Amino acid sequence: MPNPTDIHHIKGYTFTTDRGVGFNITLVILALLSATGVAFGLHALYVGHDHVYGVSRQVPWGLLIAAYVFFVVTSTGLCLVSSLGHVFGFESFHKIGKRAVYLAICTIISGFLVISFEIENPWRMAIYNILSPNLTSNIWWMGTLYGAYLFFMVSEFALLVKGKHKAAGILGLLGVIAGIAAHSNLGAVFGLLNGREFWHGPYMPIYFIASALMSGCAAILFFTYIAHWTNNKPIDTGLNASLKATGKLAMFLMAILMFFVTWKVLSGIAGNPPGKFEAMMTLIKGSYSTNFWIGEILFGMALPFCILLITRSESPKWAFAAGLVSMVGIFLMRYDLVVVGQLIPSFHSLGIEGHKSVLTYCPSLHEVVITVGAMGFCGLMFLLGEQFFNGHESH
C-alpha cells in the first residue's frame, strides 16, 4: 500500500505518486514502447510507406488496419458495456462504468494513433474532412462519427469525475448512439465492397456490433484485475458482482459469435461461391488456418467460454485469464478479417494466366513495431489513469 505521504490532492482529485518499483519500471517500459512506435511511424511517413510497409497495390490493407479495427472495436464495446450501468440503469454494471469509459477513451486514441501512421498524409484527413466532406463515403462518415464519439466519451468521463452522474448519463447515451453509428458504419466499409466477396454482405455491421460487445467484456475482465493488482486493493463484493455479470454477458456474446462464425463458414463453402470459397478455404484449411482454429475459435471464443462457464464467472483471476486469451483471439480475428478478405484477386474467376490465384502478405518490421507501440501507449494511458484518478473510485 502507498505511504500517506505519497497520496496527494489537487483540485478535488486524489492520486498517488509511488506505487512501487515494479509499477514505475512498467511505466518506463510502456513509455519506451510508445516512443519507439511513434519513431517508426514518423520514419515511415518520411521515407514513404512503399519502402517500409508490407502492403502492396493488390493487398493495400495490412496489420495497421487490423490493429485500428481492434482498438476501435474494443472501444465501442467498452462504451456499450459501461452504458448498461450509468445510462440504462442495470445495477450490476455500475461499479465498472467509470473505468470502462476511461478505457474506451484510451483504446480509441490508440486506434487513431495507428491509423494516423497508416494514412500516407494524415493531416489532410483532418483538414479536408471539414473543407471537402464526401457525404457518400463510408470512410468519411466513419472518421466523423468516431470523432464525435471521442468527444462524447471524454465529456462523459469528465462529468463522472466531477460526480455529475445525471449529465454524464446524457453524454453517455450520446456516446452510445455515436459509437453504434460509427461502428456499424465501419462494418459497412467492409460489407458494402462488392469486389471483395469475403466481406460483402448485410450481416457485417451486425457482426461488428456483436463482436464489439464481446471485446468490451474481455477488456473489462482483463483490465479490472490488472488495475486492482496495480493498486494493491482487493476486489470488493460490489465490483466482484459486476465482474460476474460481465462474465455472463461475455459468455452469451461468445455463443452468439460462434453462431455467426458457423454460418459465415457454411455460407462461404456451400455451392462454391466464387471468391468467397477460395478465401474461406484459405482461412480454414490454408495458410491462415492456425490463426483461425487456434486464434479465433480456441482463444477468441471456446477457451474463455469454457473458463467462465466452469468457474461461473465467480473467480476474478480466472475471469482475468479468460479476458486475456479472448483479447489475443480477438486481435487475430481482426487480422484475419482484414487480410484474408484481400488475398483473392478480383479477377481470379477470369482464368488470367500469369497471376496468382491467392496473394500473400507479411507484416513488415515497421508495421509490427507501430502496432506494439500503440498497445504500449494504450497500457501507459491506462496505468497513468489508475494513478491519477486513484483507481477510478467514485466519491
KAQUI-V942714 format. One record per pair of residues at least 24 apart in sequence whose C-alpha atoms are under 6 Angstrom apart, sorted by the first residue. I is the first residue (numbers start at 1). J is the second residue. Records with the same first field share a line. If there is no record, write none. Layout:
I: J + J
//
This chain:
14: 390
15: 387 + 388 + 389 + 390
16: 387
30: 376 + 380
33: 373 + 376
34: 373 + 376 + 377
37: 369 + 370 + 373
40: 366
41: 117
53: 364
54: 362 + 363 + 364
59: 342
66: 334 + 335 + 338
68: 111 + 114
70: 331
71: 107 + 111
72: 108 + 111
73: 212
74: 212 + 215 + 216
75: 104 + 107 + 108
76: 179
77: 212 + 213 + 215 + 216
78: 104 + 216
79: 104
86: 169
87: 169
92: 242
93: 242
95: 239
99: 392
106: 378
110: 374 + 378
138: 189
142: 182 + 185
145: 178 + 182
146: 182
149: 175 + 178 + 179
197: 275 + 276
198: 276 + 341
214: 250 + 253
217: 246 + 250
218: 323
221: 319 + 320 + 323
222: 320 + 323 + 324
244: 313 + 314
247: 313
251: 305
254: 301
295: 329 + 332
296: 329 + 333
299: 325 + 326 + 329
300: 326 + 329 + 330
//
